[in-house]
Amino acid sequence: MNLDFSPAEESFREEVRAFLRDHLPERLSAAVRAGQRVAKTDFEEWHAILNARGWLAAGWPVEWGGTGWTVAQRHIFEVEAACAYAPHIQPFGVSMFGPVVIRYGTDAHKRRWLPRILDGSDWWCQGYSEPGAGSDLAAIKTSAVRDGDHYVVNGQKIWTSYAQYANMIFCLVRTDPDARKQEGISFLAIDMTTPGVELRPIKLMDGDHEVNEIFFTDVRVPCANLIGEENSGWTYAKYLLTHERTGAAFIGESLAEFANLRRIVAKESRHGRPLSEDPGFAMRLARLEIDIENMRTTNLRFLSAAAGGAAPMAESAMLKIRGSAIRQKIRSLARRAAGPYAMPYVTAALDHGYDGEPVGPDYAASLATSYFNGRKFSIYAGSNEVQREIIAKLKLEL
Ligand SMILES: Cc1cc2nc3c(=O)[nH]c(=O)nc-3n(C[C@H](O)[C@H](O)[C@H](O)COP(=O)(O)OP(=O)(O)OC[C@H]3O[C@@H](n4cnc5c(N)ncnc54)[C@H](O)[C@@H]3O)c2cc1C
């Protein structure tokens, strides 16, 4: 599957491939390819390697450490890195908080936080959702009340991804309880080591620890940590969400997972014939490949038309819906391809160095867990049902 790129873009692709060949540790790519857990230290190692080359925060302005790459170059890098099974760049600092600070933060904010994202001093997490405020995000209740040059924060966040790794959290907080829902919200950066911040893990059904609850009890946060204007946080929150949803297309990961699916199909057979020759399965595979290619072109089209690396609200909602549906389909077909061997639910197979008794082919051990874990794609970053409503409202004016 290849779009037409210029000779200069093709030579850039070669540069990226050579870099990945020389610098991506084999241990990391083997774990990602096997669908295993990537530890915090693994992410940090890969971030440091990219940062040393100046490629960690590709979309940032050059003066703050960005690359100045075109949309096509960013696409090429994303696809090549994913197809080499590099760990995904953690988005919370690089693709969420960073772009908000660059657009709405003061110079002091930029000097204070952007270099710390790049050198790995800070790991950020996203404090948006609350019990009762997920799809209806503007219903958040966590309050921030001014007391001199501090805010005093009380409330609870939930589903906070990888907060157990984070030392910083960006939060939506209510600063004016009397204003209209969207108008009384502010965007606040909180140091998670401040007294009164308590993290409680939420264990998932596969035994994993990916999300958390965070409780704030009389947490004192300097007013200097407010991004932009008080009570204008909804504007910044939406800006961040368009970056998050554009990234949720996960084109590179889809291409890499599809290549893996093809490898599984090549090894499997049905009724004495190679699975690839089964007309029903071949049709599903072809449909999926067409879907991926369509999404890839659409993604490039939207991003080329948009400034700042994120598609507008409705377009990013489309990318999020299609991207998540495609990844779920790939995982579903991989499970079908392996047949009954995909059924055992082997959580331990997600750990590096797993050497349990194989129940079937080696790739089967993690298929059930990755299938079920992938159900989250259509929920996080705003559920797909709600994304459809956004499209209906903005594009169809319903
Ligand atoms: C793995 C994972 C990681 C996450 N990480 C983070 C994170 O790091 N930070 C963070 O802040 N949040 C995070 N979230 C939260 C996520 O953004 C919310 O789960 C999501 O927005 C849905 O909100 P909810 O869970 O409260 O469900 P609800 O809003 O209660 O929705 C329940 C169901 O009702 C449907 N629904 C709701 N409203 C409508 C409507 N108007 N029309 C049609 N259908 C509707 C939804 O689609 C959904 O199917 C994460 C979630 C998951 C699953």
The ligand as an SDF file (V2000), in Angstrom:
LIG
                    3D

 53 58  0  0  0  0  0  0  0  0999 V2000
   -9.3170    3.0250   28.5360 C   0  0  0  0  0  0  0  0  0  0  0  0
   -9.8300    4.4130   28.8080 C   0  0  0  0  0  0  0  0  0  0  0  0
   -8.9370    5.4260   29.0640 C   0  0  0  0  0  0  0  0  0  0  0  0
   -9.3990    6.7120   29.3700 C   0  0  0  0  0  0  0  0  0  0  0  0
   -8.4700    7.6750   29.6860 N   0  0  0  0  0  0  0  0  0  0  0  0
   -8.9140    8.8950   30.0840 C   0  0  0  0  0  0  0  0  0  0  0  0
   -7.9700    9.8880   30.5380 C   0  0  0  0  0  0  0  0  0  0  0  0
   -6.7490    9.6700   30.5440 O   0  0  0  0  0  0  0  0  0  0  0  0
   -8.4470   11.0620   30.9780 N   0  0  0  0  0  0  0  0  0  0  0  0
   -9.7820   11.3620   30.9940 C   0  0  0  0  0  0  0  0  0  0  0  0
  -10.1310   12.4670   31.3890 O   0  0  0  0  0  0  0  0  0  0  0  0
  -10.7030   10.4450   30.5660 N   0  0  0  0  0  0  0  0  0  0  0  0
  -10.2860    9.2220   30.1230 C   0  0  0  0  0  0  0  0  0  0  0  0
  -11.2080    8.2700   29.7160 N   0  0  0  0  0  0  0  0  0  0  0  0
  -12.6370    8.5810   29.8410 C   0  0  0  0  0  0  0  0  0  0  0  0
  -13.3780    8.6990   28.5240 C   0  0  0  0  0  0  0  0  0  0  0  0
  -13.1270    9.9220   27.9020 O   0  0  0  0  0  0  0  0  0  0  0  0
  -14.8830    8.4890   28.8460 C   0  0  0  0  0  0  0  0  0  0  0  0
  -15.0300    7.1390   29.2640 O   0  0  0  0  0  0  0  0  0  0  0  0
  -15.7810    8.7690   27.6650 C   0  0  0  0  0  0  0  0  0  0  0  0
  -15.7960   10.1330   27.3660 O   0  0  0  0  0  0  0  0  0  0  0  0
  -17.2270    8.2890   27.9350 C   0  0  0  0  0  0  0  0  0  0  0  0
  -17.7040    8.8060   29.1390 O   0  0  0  0  0  0  0  0  0  0  0  0
  -18.3300    7.8450   30.2700 P   0  0  0  0  0  0  0  0  0  0  0  0
  -17.3930    6.7120   30.4960 O   0  0  0  0  0  0  0  0  0  0  0  0
  -18.6720    8.7100   31.4460 O   0  0  0  0  0  0  0  0  0  0  0  0
  -19.6390    7.2410   29.6320 O   0  0  0  0  0  0  0  0  0  0  0  0
  -21.0630    7.9340   29.5190 P   0  0  0  0  0  0  0  0  0  0  0  0
  -20.9020    9.3550   29.1360 O   0  0  0  0  0  0  0  0  0  0  0  0
  -21.8270    7.6400   30.7620 O   0  0  0  0  0  0  0  0  0  0  0  0
  -21.7010    7.1480   28.3150 O   0  0  0  0  0  0  0  0  0  0  0  0
  -22.2380    5.8270   28.4590 C   0  0  0  0  0  0  0  0  0  0  0  0
  -22.7580    5.3840   27.1080 C   0  0  0  0  0  0  0  0  0  0  0  0
  -23.8150    6.2570   26.6800 O   0  0  0  0  0  0  0  0  0  0  0  0
  -23.5310    6.7990   25.3890 C   0  0  0  0  0  0  0  0  0  0  0  0
  -23.9510    8.1880   25.3110 N   0  0  0  0  0  0  0  0  0  0  0  0
  -23.7510    9.1600   26.2370 C   0  0  0  0  0  0  0  0  0  0  0  0
  -24.2750   10.3220   25.8150 N   0  0  0  0  0  0  0  0  0  0  0  0
  -24.8410   10.0860   24.6120 C   0  0  0  0  0  0  0  0  0  0  0  0
  -25.5250   10.8950   23.6860 C   0  0  0  0  0  0  0  0  0  0  0  0
  -25.7440   12.1950   23.9120 N   0  0  0  0  0  0  0  0  0  0  0  0
  -25.9460   10.3240   22.5350 N   0  0  0  0  0  0  0  0  0  0  0  0
  -25.7270    9.0120   22.2740 C   0  0  0  0  0  0  0  0  0  0  0  0
  -25.0850    8.1950   23.1390 N   0  0  0  0  0  0  0  0  0  0  0  0
  -24.6340    8.7170   24.2860 C   0  0  0  0  0  0  0  0  0  0  0  0
  -22.0170    6.7090   25.2370 C   0  0  0  0  0  0  0  0  0  0  0  0
  -21.6290    6.6210   23.8880 O   0  0  0  0  0  0  0  0  0  0  0  0
  -21.7040    5.4200   25.9940 C   0  0  0  0  0  0  0  0  0  0  0  0
  -21.8860    4.3180   25.1450 O   0  0  0  0  0  0  0  0  0  0  0  0
  -10.7760    6.9820   29.3850 C   0  0  0  0  0  0  0  0  0  0  0  0
  -11.6850    5.9580   29.0920 C   0  0  0  0  0  0  0  0  0  0  0  0
  -11.2330    4.6720   28.8120 C   0  0  0  0  0  0  0  0  0  0  0  0
  -12.2210    3.5940   28.5120 C   0  0  0  0  0  0  0  0  0  0  0  0
  1  2  1  0
  2  3  1  0
  2 52  2  0
  3  4  2  0
  4  5  1  0
  4 50  1  0
  5  6  2  0
  6  7  1  0
  6 13  1  0
  7  8  2  0
  7  9  1  0
  9 10  1  0
 10 11  2  0
 10 12  1  0
 12 13  2  0
 13 14  1  0
 14 15  1  0
 14 50  1  0
 15 16  1  0
 16 17  1  0
 16 18  1  0
 18 19  1  0
 18 20  1  0
 20 21  1  0
 20 22  1  0
 22 23  1  0
 23 24  1  0
 24 25  2  0
 24 26  1  0
 24 27  1  0
 27 28  1  0
 28 29  2  0
 28 30  1  0
 28 31  1  0
 31 32  1  0
 32 33  1  0
 33 34  1  0
 33 48  1  0
 34 35  1  0
 35 36  1  0
 35 46  1  0
 36 37  1  0
 36 45  1  0
 37 38  2  0
 38 39  1  0
 39 40  1  0
 39 45  2  0
 40 41  1  0
 40 42  2  0
 42 43  1  0
 43 44  2  0
 44 45  1  0
 46 47  1  0
 46 48  1  0
 48 49  1  0
 50 51  2  0
 51 52  1  0
 52 53  1  0
M  END
$$$$
